[in-house]
């Protein structure tokens, strides 16, 4: 694969995956959770399984979304006091 093809493939991936790699709402969060569960079942136990990279990306996005929710909940609780 040449550089141009790799760049094109990555840009396509980034476009398709964007809603799941930068979670903005609960619907995409729930979809990402379901997707990661499916991918984990499909990925072999091998650390070289190519799905592991996608699992890592989704796990990072899920963690970031959960941290934002926790921060928002803490802010709202503090605002009510």
C-alpha positions in Angstrom: 0.0 0.0 0.0 1.4 3.3 -0.9 1.3 6.5 1.2 -1.6 8.0 -0.8 -3.7 4.8 -0.4 -2.9 4.7 3.3 -3.9 8.3 3.8 -7.1 7.8 1.9 -8.0 4.7 3.9 -7.3 6.5 7.2 -9.4 9.5 6.2 -12.3 7.2 5.3 -11.9 5.4 8.6 -11.8 8.6 10.5 -14.9 9.9 8.8 -16.9 6.7 9.5 -15.6 6.2 13.0 -15.9 9.8 14.2 -19.2 9.5 16.0 -17.8 6.6 18.0 -14.3 8.0 18.6 -15.6 11.4 19.9 -18.7 10.5 21.8 -21.1 13.5 22.1 -24.3 11.9 23.3 -25.7 9.0 25.2 -27.0 7.2 22.1 -23.5 7.0 20.5 -22.1 6.0 24.0 -24.5 3.1 24.2 -23.7 2.1 20.6 -20.0 2.2 21.4 -20.5 0.0 24.4 -22.4 -2.6 22.3 -19.8 -2.4 19.6 -16.8 -2.9 21.9 -18.6 -5.9 23.4 -19.1 -7.4 20.0 -15.5 -6.7 18.9 -14.1 -8.2 22.1 -16.0 -11.4 21.4 -14.8 -11.4 17.8 -11.2 -10.6 18.5 -9.0 -13.5 19.2 -6.9 -13.8 22.3 -3.9 -12.8 20.2 -2.4 -9.4 21.0 -1.8 -9.1 17.3 -5.5 -9.3 16.3 -6.2 -6.1 14.2 -9.4 -5.5 16.1 -7.5 -4.8 19.2 -6.5 -1.4 17.8 -10.1 -0.5 17.3 -11.1 -1.8 20.7 -8.4 0.4 22.3 -9.7 3.5 20.4 -13.3 2.8 21.5 -12.2 2.1 25.1 -10.5 5.5 25.1 -13.5 7.3 23.7 -15.8 5.6 26.3 -13.5 6.5 29.2 -13.4 10.1 28.0 -17.2 10.3 27.7 -17.6 8.7 31.2 -15.2 11.2 32.7 -17.1 14.1 31.2 -20.4 12.7 32.6 -18.8 12.4 36.0 -17.4 15.9 35.8 -20.8 17.3 34.8 -22.6 15.4 37.6 -20.1 16.8 40.1 -20.5 20.3 38.8 -24.3 20.0 39.0 -24.2 18.6 42.5 -21.9 21.4 43.6 -24.1 24.0 41.9 -27.1 22.7 43.9 -25.4 23.2 47.2 
